[in-house]
């Protein structure tokens, strides 16, 4: 299997174990896909590619290859805090720069994941169809005449196009879309997942 053939998290893990791909290969491929798809409404913010590649190289050199998410690139919905990237909840006037990762993001990083960006959503995660964002409406990659679904429209499109992330979109679920999000019940008790719940 070549790095260019890798599509799913399971396939990435197999490629890493076989030595046919590295985290640097997969992160570079994720950014190449972002450029090829060229949909500015998918992500609200992204890390600099060079920064993410340096993290991938450091993980290759010093990382524990047995980590459950070793070298897996991920996108995070923009109502969950990621240190170094603004949190907007799709509301520019609400934007702030968190000084720490949300607990869920910190755990993803501890597990070896590489965060590449923050995805679009219905403003304050209050919509159901993915069209209520001043950052635009992500194009549904399965059928451009259909809405992407929401409130995690950017996340759904990220996963459906193979860039990894979380999603809660009925419109895209049939296509191996992964749903990974912090439990809202715990958020409401502790506020450990950033400023907003999904």
Protein Blocks (a to p, Z undefined) as FASTA:
>chain_A
ZZklpmbfklmmmmmmnopacfklmmmmmmmmmmmnopaklpmbdcdfklmmmmmmmmmm
mmcfkbfkgoiacdddfkbccehiaceklpaklgccdfbdcfklmmmmmnopacfbdcdd
dehhlafnopacfkbpaddfkbmkbcebiaklmlmmmmmnonopadddfklmmnopacdd
ddfklmmmnopnojbdZZ
